[in-house]
């Protein structure tokens, strides 16, 4: 298929129509949000009808992602049966998910009256006490073991930083050292907390040694890299800190936004980095597992729980809000509105302001309110021009198919970048090539694609795009197939790339080989109108005309482009041969 549909967009860079996170809302095996220590009281038969009605209504609201109704019904169910810690826990989680932390605290208190060991209630009450400055009370709530790993790790992370806040450094170290070793991620994450403790106490060499161990574990994060920068800066080793930050930029394709850009600016100006309080460290400690562990293990409920609690502990730390917004955006119009509310509260002085504004623009694009999206991007670019904002404006025109308007943005951007900068982020050059191709300026497009591959020979999207286009044009077929096969080897589960290989065989008249690859491509990308349309074409060529018509009709259900829709309508009316050659030649 046209590889444009497979262009990669990350949370940092995308500002429109990005693929949203699609992880199952399921608990992670033993890291389930369910507890094995819940108390179950015998139900009051007088309240059974109301209990069951509210519980079922709450479960249904959860399926519909209606958070307000979910909270209401689970809370009512718990009030009807206050001795059932399981229902109380669901009511607490529902309150947290709606951001009603006052209700979550009240429910936690009621659950704890009945069942002192319920871990999530203890965690909520402990964090609430810490927020209120009642550190001793917080430690009482957060102490003790539980089989519920989700709550246990949450409590250990918070308790360690409260102990540090009380200057009980040995206790803090012991707490972090005992974080559950059942999962490799958390073993390394505990080491990161210990490195932070060492760094904040001026034990630079010990901190750096621990950070080296975190890096070697393979679960390092941007927070670990930022910790290294803070440790080096606190030891007046600013040149090393700057080098570490620049390494982060290379890994993130040269995009100097957020905390990385803010730190780099301060260090180059000879300024000190801002100090992070123990409460700020606790919020950071709770934040990173949301995506570092829970989301990666397909547990968005665990991720959301950690992010909401992190924001609650330290509202000035906006990273959890940005991450939480990216989860909520996948929950329909209501979720997008909730995400918007989080993003708009990120102030202009905040390092995450640019990310928040780009996410707001993305929401407007998803709502097909392109004018508002572009207005947000233009204001952002006028305030703080960067590679990211300029590319966002160009890409906005690109997706509106205003290629003539998009080209100047990409021309200026590409011309301003060195080969090293393009090597770090090839997307501006690749997108300019796509624009040239759409404007039928093929020699210039081909030159841009070739330049990308000179700088990054394994860039999978350029291999796919150039290979596909050569096949479609009937040019350089051997080299084109080599490129596409190389792309398939790198991403064998990409429906778009497997489609390119199938389409190449189709263009060569190798219809059986085309069928095999196109059927696989459809199985990998079952909602791609382009791929389904291609499969219909190859069925037609194989004489399976009824199946061809079925696939073409199916393609119409998956939002084809205007050109694709017009061609499919003609094929459904008169067959593949009825499509005029001049229509196929149109962009």
BAVO-599726 format. One record per residue (C-alpha): chain; x, y, z; residue in one letter; residue number from 1. Coordinates in steps of 0.02 Angstrom, whole numbers. Layout:
! residues N
> cadena;X;Y;Z;residuo;num
> A;X;Y;Z;A;NUM
...
! end
This chain:
! residues 587
> cadena;X;Y;Z;residuo;num
> A;0;0;0;X;1
> A;53;179;-10;X;2
> A;174;179;137;X;3
> A;115;349;196;X;4
> A;-15;257;298;X;5
> A;124;168;389;X;6
> A;225;323;434;X;7
> A;279;313;616;X;8
> A;220;446;737;X;9
> A;276;456;918;X;10
> A;196;545;1064;X;11
> A;335;674;1056;X;12
> A;320;717;874;X;13
> A;146;682;813;X;14
> A;19;820;810;X;15
> A;-120;744;709;X;16
> A;-206;580;671;X;17
> A;-76;481;767;X;18
> A;-108;299;809;X;19
> A;-174;299;986;X;20
> A;-117;177;1117;X;21
> A;-209;13;1093;X;22
> A;-169;-92;1246;X;23
> A;-293;-209;1328;X;24
> A;-372;-149;1490;X;25
> A;-322;-307;1581;X;26
> A;-225;-330;1741;X;27
> A;-51;-406;1729;X;28
> A;-57;-581;1801;X;29
> A;6;-566;1980;X;30
> A;14;-377;1965;X;31
> A;-175;-375;1959;X;32
> A;-270;-232;2036;X;33
> A;-369;-365;2129;X;34
> A;-310;-410;2303;X;35
> A;-302;-581;2384;X;36
> A;-327;-502;2555;X;37
> A;-502;-433;2532;X;38
> A;-637;-466;2661;X;39
> A;-805;-531;2607;X;40
> A;-950;-501;2723;X;41
> A;-1111;-598;2708;X;42
> A;-1229;-492;2603;X;43
> A;-1375;-405;2685;X;44
> A;-1522;-488;2600;X;45
> A;-1625;-330;2619;X;46
> A;-1502;-239;2507;X;47
> A;-1466;-377;2381;X;48
> A;-1573;-303;2242;X;49
> A;-1493;-132;2255;X;50
> A;-1320;-210;2276;X;51
> A;-1332;-319;2122;X;52
> A;-1416;-181;2020;X;53
> A;-1280;-55;2058;X;54
> A;-1140;-181;2038;X;55
> A;-1200;-236;1867;X;56
> A;-1233;-56;1815;X;57
> A;-1058;-9;1871;X;58
> A;-983;-154;1773;X;59
> A;-1082;-104;1618;X;60
> A;-1028;79;1637;X;61
> A;-849;17;1648;X;62
> A;-869;-74;1483;X;63
> A;-939;86;1406;X;64
> A;-797;188;1485;X;65
> A;-926;300;1568;X;66
> A;-820;348;1717;X;67
> A;-950;455;1805;X;68
> A;-1083;319;1802;X;69
> A;-954;188;1849;X;70
> A;-904;285;2005;X;71
> A;-1085;317;2055;X;72
> A;-1141;137;2041;X;73
> A;-989;55;2121;X;74
> A;-998;179;2264;X;75
> A;-1182;142;2290;X;76
> A;-1147;-45;2283;X;77
> A;-1014;-25;2418;X;78
> A;-1128;81;2528;X;79
> A;-1259;-57;2514;X;80
> A;-1129;-187;2566;X;81
> A;-991;-93;2663;X;82
> A;-913;-253;2727;X;83
> A;-860;-312;2554;X;84
> A;-683;-248;2526;X;85
> A;-685;-308;2345;X;86
> A;-827;-190;2301;X;87
> A;-748;-54;2407;X;88
> A;-588;-71;2308;X;89
> A;-680;-53;2144;X;90
> A;-767;101;2212;X;91
> A;-598;176;2262;X;92
> A;-524;141;2089;X;93
> A;-678;216;2005;X;94
> A;-661;375;2109;X;95
> A;-475;387;2066;X;96
> A;-514;363;1880;X;97
> A;-635;509;1881;X;98
> A;-506;615;1973;X;99
> A;-618;628;2127;X;100
> A;-481;602;2254;X;101
> A;-586;670;2397;X;102
> A;-711;529;2368;X;103
> A;-569;404;2350;X;104
> A;-500;454;2521;X;105
> A;-671;441;2604;X;106
> A;-702;270;2527;X;107
> A;-528;212;2579;X;108
> A;-565;265;2756;X;109
> A;-729;168;2755;X;110
> A;-646;13;2683;X;111
> A;-508;23;2813;X;112
> A;-634;27;2956;X;113
> A;-695;-143;2899;X;114
> A;-532;-217;2834;X;115
> A;-371;-140;2898;X;116
> A;-263;-243;2781;X;117
> A;-343;-190;2616;X;118
> A;-188;-128;2521;X;119
> A;-259;1;2401;X;120
> A;-355;86;2542;X;121
> A;-192;92;2642;X;122
> A;-98;164;2493;X;123
> A;-227;301;2463;X;124
> A;-235;349;2647;X;125
> A;-45;348;2660;X;126
> A;-23;461;2509;X;127
> A;-158;577;2573;X;128
> A;-71;590;2742;X;129
> A;94;629;2656;X;130
> A;14;765;2551;X;131
> A;-51;843;2711;X;132
> A;121;840;2792;X;133
> A;78;699;2914;X;134
> A;230;593;2877;X;135
> A;221;476;3028;X;136
> A;40;434;2991;X;137
> A;85;406;2809;X;138
> A;220;281;2856;X;139
> A;99;184;2967;X;140
> A;-23;164;2823;X;141
> A;114;119;2698;X;142
> A;207;-8;2806;X;143
> A;181;-195;2804;X;144
> A;173;-326;2668;X;145
> A;35;-378;2549;X;146
> A;17;-506;2411;X;147
> A;-54;-371;2297;X;148
> A;102;-322;2200;X;149
> A;24;-169;2119;X;150
> A;-13;-90;2288;X;151
> A;144;-157;2372;X;152
> A;263;-77;2248;X;153
> A;164;85;2254;X;154
> A;177;88;2443;X;155
> A;363;45;2443;X;156
> A;405;182;2319;X;157
> A;309;312;2419;X;158
> A;372;251;2588;X;159
> A;554;258;2535;X;160
> A;541;441;2487;X;161
> A;444;486;2644;X;162
> A;583;405;2747;X;163
> A;710;506;2648;X;164
> A;605;661;2682;X;165
> A;621;623;2868;X;166
> A;809;608;2846;X;167
> A;803;423;2891;X;168
> A;918;380;2746;X;169
> A;958;203;2804;X;170
> A;773;160;2813;X;171
> A;745;234;2640;X;172
> A;886;130;2568;X;173
> A;820;-27;2650;X;174
> A;644;5;2584;X;175
> A;705;31;2406;X;176
> A;822;-119;2416;X;177
> A;674;-230;2464;X;178
> A;560;-179;2321;X;179
> A;489;-338;2248;X;180
> A;622;-436;2154;X;181
> A;494;-541;2060;X;182
> A;511;-434;1905;X;183
> A;674;-381;1823;X;184
> A;602;-210;1787;X;185
> A;574;-169;1970;X;186
> A;743;-234;2023;X;187
> A;822;-107;1907;X;188
> A;695;25;1957;X;189
> A;740;1;2141;X;190
> A;922;28;2093;X;191
> A;871;192;2010;X;192
> A;790;252;2172;X;193
> A;948;206;2268;X;194
> A;1052;303;2140;X;195
> A;942;454;2170;X;196
> A;968;438;2358;X;197
> A;1157;428;2334;X;198
> A;1156;577;2218;X;199
> A;1050;686;2332;X;200
> A;1169;645;2476;X;201
> A;1321;695;2373;X;202
> A;1385;518;2348;X;203
> A;1421;546;2165;X;204
> A;1528;394;2124;X;205
> A;1406;274;2208;X;206
> A;1260;354;2116;X;207
> A;1346;341;1946;X;208
> A;1393;160;1978;X;209
> A;1212;118;2015;X;210
> A;1156;211;1858;X;211
> A;1279;110;1755;X;212
> A;1197;-47;1824;X;213
> A;1025;20;1778;X;214
> A;1085;54;1600;X;215
> A;1155;-122;1586;X;216
> A;990;-196;1645;X;217
> A;907;-146;1482;X;218
> A;760;-59;1566;X;219
> A;837;114;1573;X;220
> A;723;264;1547;X;221
> A;733;449;1513;X;222
> A;712;474;1701;X;223
> A;869;370;1730;X;224
> A;963;477;1605;X;225
> A;898;637;1684;X;226
> A;953;570;1854;X;227
> A;1128;551;1786;X;228
> A;1123;730;1725;X;229
> A;1065;793;1896;X;230
> A;1200;694;1986;X;231
> A;1337;760;1870;X;232
> A;1274;938;1882;X;233
> A;1265;932;2072;X;234
> A;1448;876;2071;X;235
> A;1494;1026;1958;X;236
> A;1530;908;1813;X;237
> A;1426;1012;1692;X;238
> A;1517;964;1532;X;239
> A;1481;781;1564;X;240
> A;1301;826;1604;X;241
> A;1284;920;1440;X;242
> A;1356;772;1345;X;243
> A;1231;655;1429;X;244
> A;1088;770;1379;X;245
> A;1148;778;1200;X;246
> A;1151;587;1198;X;247
> A;968;591;1249;X;248
> A;932;708;1103;X;249
> A;1013;587;981;X;250
> A;904;447;1047;X;251
> A;750;559;1028;X;252
> A;790;615;850;X;253
> A;857;786;900;X;254
> A;695;850;975;X;255
> A;747;965;1118;X;256
> A;579;992;1201;X;257
> A;522;959;1378;X;258
> A;638;937;1526;X;259
> A;785;885;1415;X;260
> A;781;1050;1321;X;261
> A;755;1151;1480;X;262
> A;902;1066;1567;X;263
> A;1014;1088;1417;X;264
> A;973;1272;1407;X;265
> A;1011;1299;1591;X;266
> A;1174;1203;1590;X;267
> A;1239;1291;1435;X;268
> A;1197;1457;1518;X;269
> A;1297;1404;1672;X;270
> A;1142;1394;1782;X;271
> A;1103;1264;1915;X;272
> A;969;1135;1885;X;273
> A;811;1149;1993;X;274
> A;812;1045;2152;X;275
> A;683;907;2164;X;276
> A;600;885;2333;X;277
> A;572;713;2409;X;278
> A;387;734;2370;X;279
> A;433;771;2190;X;280
> A;542;617;2188;X;281
> A;398;513;2256;X;282
> A;287;575;2114;X;283
> A;422;533;1987;X;284
> A;448;362;2065;X;285
> A;262;322;2047;X;286
> A;254;392;1869;X;287
> A;382;294;1770;X;288
> A;314;117;1801;X;289
> A;151;172;1718;X;290
> A;228;154;1546;X;291
> A;393;72;1590;X;292
> A;303;-81;1658;X;293
> A;112;-76;1660;X;294
> A;74;-14;1485;X;295
> A;212;-121;1411;X;296
> A;129;-270;1494;X;297
> A;-42;-223;1427;X;298
> A;-113;-158;1591;X;299
> A;-180;16;1559;X;300
> A;-284;8;1717;X;301
> A;-124;-8;1820;X;302
> A;-43;130;1718;X;303
> A;-189;248;1745;X;304
> A;-194;212;1932;X;305
> A;-10;256;1953;X;306
> A;-20;412;1845;X;307
> A;-171;484;1935;X;308
> A;-92;453;2105;X;309
> A;73;530;2049;X;310
> A;-17;688;1992;X;311
> A;-108;693;2159;X;312
> A;53;678;2260;X;313
> A;136;823;2166;X;314
> A;19;924;2053;X;315
> A;164;1033;1995;X;316
> A;242;882;1908;X;317
> A;149;874;1741;X;318
> A;228;722;1658;X;319
> A;94;604;1728;X;320
> A;-41;718;1657;X;321
> A;36;711;1483;X;322
> A;52;521;1490;X;323
> A;-122;501;1563;X;324
> A;-194;609;1425;X;325
> A;-119;492;1295;X;326
> A;-215;348;1375;X;327
> A;-378;444;1393;X;328
> A;-376;499;1210;X;329
> A;-414;319;1163;X;330
> A;-575;318;1263;X;331
> A;-693;403;1141;X;332
> A;-753;583;1139;X;333
> A;-770;589;1327;X;334
> A;-593;527;1350;X;335
> A;-527;654;1226;X;336
> A;-616;794;1319;X;337
> A;-541;734;1484;X;338
> A;-369;728;1403;X;339
> A;-395;904;1336;X;340
> A;-433;966;1513;X;341
> A;-269;892;1574;X;342
> A;-168;967;1432;X;343
> A;-240;1142;1445;X;344
> A;-191;1152;1629;X;345
> A;-6;1138;1585;X;346
> A;60;1316;1600;X;347
> A;175;1406;1479;X;348
> A;322;1404;1600;X;349
> A;311;1215;1618;X;350
> A;439;1110;1522;X;351
> A;295;1001;1459;X;352
> A;198;1148;1386;X;353
> A;251;1111;1206;X;354
> A;201;928;1221;X;355
> A;34;978;1296;X;356
> A;-3;1101;1155;X;357
> A;45;974;1022;X;358
> A;-73;851;1104;X;359
> A;-212;981;1103;X;360
> A;-183;1008;917;X;361
> A;-191;820;894;X;362
> A;-361;813;979;X;363
> A;-426;951;864;X;364
> A;-363;856;712;X;365
> A;-446;697;772;X;366
> A;-608;796;789;X;367
> A;-580;859;611;X;368
> A;-571;1037;677;X;369
> A;-415;1071;574;X;370
> A;-426;1261;583;X;371
> A;-414;1260;773;X;372
> A;-273;1134;767;X;373
> A;-172;1241;648;X;374
> A;-208;1396;754;X;375
> A;-134;1307;905;X;376
> A;20;1255;805;X;377
> A;47;1428;732;X;378
> A;39;1509;904;X;379
> A;160;1380;971;X;380
> A;280;1406;827;X;381
> A;274;1595;848;X;382
> A;311;1575;1034;X;383
> A;449;1446;1022;X;384
> A;504;1398;847;X;385
> A;589;1230;837;X;386
> A;612;1083;719;X;387
> A;462;1004;801;X;388
> A;343;1151;783;X;389
> A;396;1188;605;X;390
> A;376;1008;553;X;391
> A;207;1001;640;X;392
> A;144;1147;536;X;393
> A;207;1066;377;X;394
> A;130;901;423;X;395
> A;-36;986;461;X;396
> A;-43;1049;280;X;397
> A;16;880;220;X;398
> A;-129;787;299;X;399
> A;-250;912;227;X;400
> A;-171;865;59;X;401
> A;-114;1045;35;X;402
> A;52;988;-35;X;403
> A;95;1155;-114;X;404
> A;72;1239;55;X;405
> A;166;1103;149;X;406
> A;319;1106;36;X;407
> A;392;1274;93;X;408
> A;390;1217;274;X;409
> A;487;1060;231;X;410
> A;604;1153;113;X;411
> A;652;1276;249;X;412
> A;666;1138;377;X;413
> A;775;1021;273;X;414
> A;888;1162;217;X;415
> A;916;1214;398;X;416
> A;973;1040;453;X;417
> A;1146;966;439;X;418
> A;1175;787;382;X;419
> A;1201;738;564;X;420
> A;1036;817;615;X;421
> A;944;733;472;X;422
> A;1026;568;517;X;423
> A;955;589;693;X;424
> A;781;628;624;X;425
> A;752;582;441;X;426
> A;566;620;442;X;427
> A;577;799;373;X;428
> A;678;738;224;X;429
> A;569;584;197;X;430
> A;409;687;207;X;431
> A;478;813;83;X;432
> A;509;668;-34;X;433
> A;330;609;-13;X;434
> A;268;786;-49;X;435
> A;374;795;-208;X;436
> A;301;627;-261;X;437
> A;124;688;-231;X;438
> A;160;844;-333;X;439
> A;225;732;-475;X;440
> A;403;798;-454;X;441
> A;473;623;-454;X;442
> A;659;659;-486;X;443
> A;664;771;-333;X;444
> A;565;645;-229;X;445
> A;681;504;-281;X;446
> A;833;609;-235;X;447
> A;765;641;-60;X;448
> A;726;457;-31;X;449
> A;899;406;-91;X;450
> A;979;536;23;X;451
> A;884;465;172;X;452
> A;950;291;133;X;453
> A;1127;358;112;X;454
> A;1117;428;288;X;455
> A;1013;287;366;X;456
> A;1022;132;253;X;457
> A;900;33;360;X;458
> A;762;164;374;X;459
> A;616;46;353;X;460
> A;485;173;298;X;461
> A;596;245;161;X;462
> A;643;71;101;X;463
> A;459;31;91;X;464
> A;406;195;10;X;465
> A;542;202;-123;X;466
> A;529;15;-158;X;467
> A;340;22;-174;X;468
> A;344;175;-286;X;469
> A;475;101;-401;X;470
> A;369;-57;-417;X;471
> A;213;47;-451;X;472
> A;309;143;-585;X;473
> A;387;-15;-658;X;474
> A;564;48;-624;X;475
> A;719;-31;-545;X;476
> A;618;-186;-503;X;477
> A;759;-293;-435;X;478
> A;821;-155;-320;X;479
> A;642;-113;-272;X;480
> A;605;-292;-221;X;481
> A;767;-300;-122;X;482
> A;714;-143;-28;X;483
> A;541;-207;10;X;484
> A;606;-377;67;X;485
> A;731;-288;180;X;486
> A;587;-187;253;X;487
> A;483;-346;279;X;488
> A;630;-429;368;X;489
> A;635;-282;490;X;490
> A;447;-271;517;X;491
> A;367;-436;466;X;492
> A;208;-393;562;X;493
> A;176;-231;468;X;494
> A;25;-253;355;X;495
> A;74;-100;253;X;496
> A;248;-168;215;X;497
> A;189;-346;177;X;498
> A;60;-265;62;X;499
> A;201;-179;-32;X;500
> A;281;-348;-65;X;501
> A;116;-421;-122;X;502
> A;81;-272;-234;X;503
> A;252;-290;-312;X;504
> A;212;-469;-362;X;505
> A;43;-408;-427;X;506
> A;127;-278;-538;X;507
> A;239;-414;-609;X;508
> A;89;-524;-646;X;509
> A;138;-650;-512;X;510
> A;-39;-662;-446;X;511
> A;-23;-819;-340;X;512
> A;127;-745;-246;X;513
> A;33;-581;-234;X;514
> A;-119;-669;-161;X;515
> A;-17;-754;-24;X;516
> A;62;-590;32;X;517
> A;-95;-485;15;X;518
> A;-199;-609;116;X;519
> A;-65;-601;251;X;520
> A;-65;-410;241;X;521
> A;-253;-405;266;X;522
> A;-238;-519;418;X;523
> A;-108;-399;490;X;524
> A;-205;-240;447;X;525
> A;-388;-295;435;X;526
> A;-457;-117;430;X;527
> A;-347;-46;291;X;528
> A;-454;3;142;X;529
> A;-302;7;27;X;530
> A;-243;-169;71;X;531
> A;-418;-243;58;X;532
> A;-440;-157;-111;X;533
> A;-275;-232;-171;X;534
> A;-333;-405;-118;X;535
> A;-492;-379;-219;X;536
> A;-387;-336;-371;X;537
> A;-283;-493;-360;X;538
> A;-438;-602;-336;X;539
> A;-509;-524;-495;X;540
> A;-350;-567;-590;X;541
> A;-362;-746;-527;X;542
> A;-540;-759;-592;X;543
> A;-617;-756;-418;X;544
> A;-733;-613;-465;X;545
> A;-865;-637;-333;X;546
> A;-731;-632;-197;X;547
> A;-655;-479;-281;X;548
> A;-820;-388;-270;X;549
> A;-840;-438;-88;X;550
> A;-668;-365;-45;X;551
> A;-701;-204;-140;X;552
> A;-865;-180;-47;X;553
> A;-774;-214;117;X;554
> A;-642;-84;73;X;555
> A;-779;48;62;X;556
> A;-819;18;246;X;557
> A;-645;72;304;X;558
> A;-633;255;253;X;559
> A;-542;247;85;X;560
> A;-476;407;7;X;561
> A;-587;500;-116;X;562
> A;-485;431;-261;X;563
> A;-493;252;-194;X;564
> A;-681;266;-169;X;565
> A;-707;328;-346;X;566
> A;-602;186;-419;X;567
> A;-687;54;-312;X;568
> A;-859;114;-366;X;569
> A;-806;95;-548;X;570
> A;-737;-80;-515;X;571
> A;-897;-134;-430;X;572
> A;-996;-73;-579;X;573
> A;-890;-136;-723;X;574
> A;-744;-236;-657;X;575
> A;-558;-201;-644;X;576
> A;-538;-165;-830;X;577
> A;-667;-25;-822;X;578
> A;-552;92;-725;X;579
> A;-482;226;-843;X;580
> A;-293;234;-851;X;581
> A;-297;423;-828;X;582
> A;-387;402;-661;X;583
> A;-253;284;-599;X;584
> A;-122;414;-645;X;585
> A;-200;549;-536;X;586
> A;-115;586;-368;X;587
! end
